[in-house]
Amino acid sequence: MSKEIKEYDKKGNLIYFKHSEGYEYWYKYDERGNVIYTKDSTDFESWREYDKDNNRIHYKCFYKDFPGEEIWGKYDENNNRIYIKNSWSGGREYWYKYDENNKRIEITEKEYKEIEFRKQEKEYLSRKKVSRFELMEI
């Protein structure tokens, strides 16, 4: 029976793992310690991107002849996921809002776009006095 092998970088992040049954895994990290790349001995690879708050905003994976998957996300100021798009579901998009107890509620694309418009409108109007009609042309 073989042993597990683990290797770490200078920051203590796991960069290599060999399972006792022979499977191998490699990992790369960003400067904040988030996993940004993985690969295993079956040729499965994945990449990740994060926002300034370490929320994963993009994920992509590929496996041999499999076309792969991509997932995109957005987060609000409370680090709640407010948007997700998944290539496996034909590019279907999901928007969320949160109630007063921070419980997630699915909303429609139209509702989401209205919320985003209102946020942009409020931000723009706070910087400059402008009509809604001028804002719509931006």
Secondary structure, DSSP 4 states (H G I P E B T S, - for coil): -PPPEEEE-TTS-EEEEE-TTS-EEEEEE-TTS-EEEEEETT-EEEEEEE-TTS-EEEEEEEETTEEEEEEEEEE-TTS-EEEEEEGGGTTEEEEEEE-TT--EEEE-HHHHHHHHHHHHHHHHHHHS---HHHHHT-
